[in-house]
């Protein structure tokens, strides 16, 4: 079971600080998980400039130029944020029984472990 999924709130835990032009400490939601490359795309983190070739649409407007988009970041450089304390935390799994339409199922559920200095 994956620790980080699409829509999770994560924080960048490595790299240069914002004072040095980096993204460490920034929080954002996961837009996409690239499982084959072990990377995630986080909203507002790791912006890169992409050069797009100039073209024309059906209406005749010009497209292209410079675009800034979010680039993938390695999954080991981000950590899930605890919804209660808003600090990065480790993720645990527990097995629970779920009853749906009268049928019992065993399901693995993610939960945030203790975070911050209160360990």
C-alpha positions in Angstrom: 0.0 0.0 0.0 1.4 3.4 -1.0 2.2 5.9 1.7 1.4 8.9 -0.6 -1.7 9.2 -2.8 -3.2 11.7 -5.1 -4.9 14.6 -3.2 -2.7 14.2 0.0 -1.2 17.2 1.7 2.6 16.8 1.7 5.7 18.8 2.7 9.1 18.9 1.0 11.7 17.7 3.5 14.9 17.9 1.6 16.8 20.2 -0.8 17.7 23.9 -0.4 15.7 26.3 1.7 13.5 29.0 0.0 16.2 31.6 0.9 18.6 29.7 -1.3 16.1 29.2 -4.1 14.7 25.8 -3.1 11.4 24.3 -1.9 12.3 22.8 1.4 9.5 23.3 3.9 6.8 24.1 1.3 3.5 22.3 1.5 1.2 21.4 -1.3 -1.3 18.8 -2.5 -0.2 15.9 -4.7 -1.5 16.3 -8.2 -0.2 13.1 -9.7 1.8 10.0 -8.5 4.2 8.5 -11.0 4.7 5.0 -9.6 7.1 3.7 -12.3 9.6 6.5 -11.5 8.9 6.8 -7.8 8.0 10.5 -8.2 5.2 12.8 -7.4 4.0 16.1 -8.8 3.2 18.6 -6.0 1.1 21.7 -6.5 3.3 24.9 -6.1 6.6 23.0 -5.7 9.5 22.5 -8.1 8.5 25.0 -10.8 10.4 24.7 -14.1 10.3 26.8 -17.3 9.2 25.0 -20.4 9.7 26.3 -23.9 6.7 25.6 -26.1 6.9 26.0 -29.8 4.8 28.7 -31.3 1.7 27.5 -33.1 -1.8 28.6 -34.1 -5.2 27.4 -33.0 -8.2 27.0 -35.2 -9.2 30.6 -34.4 -5.8 32.0 -35.4 -4.6 32.9 -31.9 -0.9 32.2 -31.3 0.1 29.7 -28.7 3.5 28.9 -27.3 6.3 30.7 -25.5 7.5 30.2 -22.0 5.4 28.2 -19.6 6.1 27.5 -15.9 4.9 24.0 -14.8 5.4 21.8 -11.8 8.1 19.1 -12.4 8.1 15.7 -10.6 10.0 15.4 -7.3 11.2 12.1 -5.9 8.8 10.5 -3.4 11.5 10.2 -0.7 11.9 14.0 -0.6 8.3 14.6 0.5 6.5 13.5 3.7 2.8 13.3 4.5 1.4 16.2 6.7 -0.6 15.3 9.8 -4.0 16.9 9.4 -4.2 17.8 13.1 -0.8 19.4 13.8 0.0 20.5 10.2 3.5 19.0 10.6 5.2 16.3 8.5 4.6 12.8 10.0 5.2 9.2 9.3 2.5 7.0 8.0 1.3 3.8 9.6 -1.2 1.1 8.4 -3.6 -0.8 10.5 -6.0 -3.6 9.6 -9.7 -2.9 10.3 -13.0 -4.8 9.7 -15.4 -2.9 7.5 -19.1 -3.9 7.1 -20.6 -2.9 3.8 -24.0 -4.2 2.7 -23.9 -6.9 5.4 -20.5 -8.2 4.2 -17.5 -8.1 6.4 -14.1 -7.1 4.8 -10.6 -6.8 6.2 -9.2 -3.5 5.0 -5.8 -1.8 5.4 -6.2 1.8 6.5 -3.5 4.6 6.6 -3.1 6.8 9.7 -0.7 9.5 10.7 1.6 8.7 13.5 2.7 11.2 16.2 4.5 14.2 14.6 6.8 16.9 15.7 8.7 17.1 19.0 6.1 15.2 21.0 7.5 11.8 20.0 
